[in-house]
Amino acid sequence: MINNLRAAKRETKTKGQLNILRTKGFIPAILYGGKSPNLKISIEEKFVKDILRSENFLSTVFDIDIDGKKEKVIPREVTYHVLSERPTHIDFMRIVGGSKIILEIPVKFKNNEECAGLKKGGVLNIVRRKIELKCKAENIPENIEVDLSGLDIGASIRISSVNLPENTSLTITDRDFVVATIAAPTIVKEPEKPAEETTAEGAEGEAATAEGEAAAAPGKEGEAPKKDEKGKEGTADKKQVGEKKPSAEKKPAEKK
């Protein structure tokens, strides 16, 4: 994949000059490699804003036009601002014909619809999204394709079963590492209430019932009457106090 970029030489020497350049919408960059000397350049951010977000930016070959002179380059590193996450610097390396470079190439999965494990509800668990390869500078692959057809739940895809692009080789050769697996579907169940809590709640309920029964039971001799009984007794006393005594019968007056 080759893209065209336009850049300009820059003469910045201080941090302040670099900050002014960034406020104007340019990204400071440097071009190195090959027999030519290192070159300070700047690129308009709007021209690389979208491609910077792609996962294969660091493995893409660019034809860069620097004041009318074209060179084939590849990005090697991008620095971002800690807070704004805007790009603050880019390193480009010249591509020299016949030389080999080490790159991280994105992994692409194909034939998902023909994967038996995914049809059953399985999940593709990606272990490595990029794999480091050594390849020719003028023949850099866009991605590494992994075929999922025929794989069932529990399958493990190792690098030995992956067809690598032509004229490339692995940098990790001491082990057959896993690229991805087809995992069983995950079912989330609501946790059951522990038996201890249930027992404790039952005991509390029994205790509360027992207290209620005790409150309703009549007091023993010598004990103070319960609250309810007091209320009843008080009512009875009030009734007794309020009752009028029958008036004494008047004797008939004696006749003189």
Secondary structure, 3 states (H helix, E strand, C coil): CEEEEEEEECCCCCHHHHHHHHHCCEEEEEEECCCCCCEEEEEEHHHHCCHHHCCCHHHCEEEEEECCEEEEEEEEEEEECCCCCCEEEEEEEECCCCCEEEEEEEEEEECHHHCHHHHCCCEEEECCCEEEEEEECCCCCCCEEEECCCCCCCCEEEHHHCCCCCCEEECCCCCCCEEEEEECCCCCCCCCCCHHHHHHHHHHHHHHHHHHHHHHCCCCCCCCCCHHHHHHHHHHHHHHHHCCCCCCCCCCCCCC
